[in-house]
Amino acid sequence: MSTGLSIAELQRQVRDLKAAKGFDITLEQRLAYLMAEVGEVAREVLKLSRDGSQDSMSATEAEVVVDNIGMEIYDVVWNLLDLAEIVGVDLEETFDKKARLNEDREW
């Protein structure tokens, strides 16, 4: 199904970028950055829902906001991947395990 990067490859990219840039961050700092990025996603989504529902946003303005949402979601995912790296979570293994558990769940 996927033609993109695997979760393991994404985690490796995060690890490599941190090493290349010399990022040295604590678990608590990474959590704080993650929460800040989630707030930035919320801010952009609210712009779209608030302004878009009033038809006051042009198609170009909406496109910029949607692009910003994508960029902020990237930041959230990047921070989550790094959080997993810091605590030693193999996300590929965890995704497989959680998907199997969800197969039998009642929603």
Residue pairs with C-beta under 8 A, 6 or more apart in sequence:
5 13
6 92
7 91
7 92
7 95
8 90
8 91
8 92
10 77
10 81
11 81
11 84
11 85
11 91
11 92
14 78
14 81
14 82
14 85
15 85
17 23
18 25
18 82
18 85
25 33
25 82
25 86
27 83
27 86
27 87
30 79
30 82
30 83
30 86
31 83
33 79
34 76
34 79
34 80
34 83
37 72
37 75
37 76
37 79
38 76
40 72
40 75
41 69
41 72
41 73
41 76
44 65
44 68
44 69
44 72
45 69
47 65
48 57
48 62
48 65
48 66
48 69
51 57
51 61
51 65
52 62
52 65
57 65
81 91
84 90
84 91
84 94
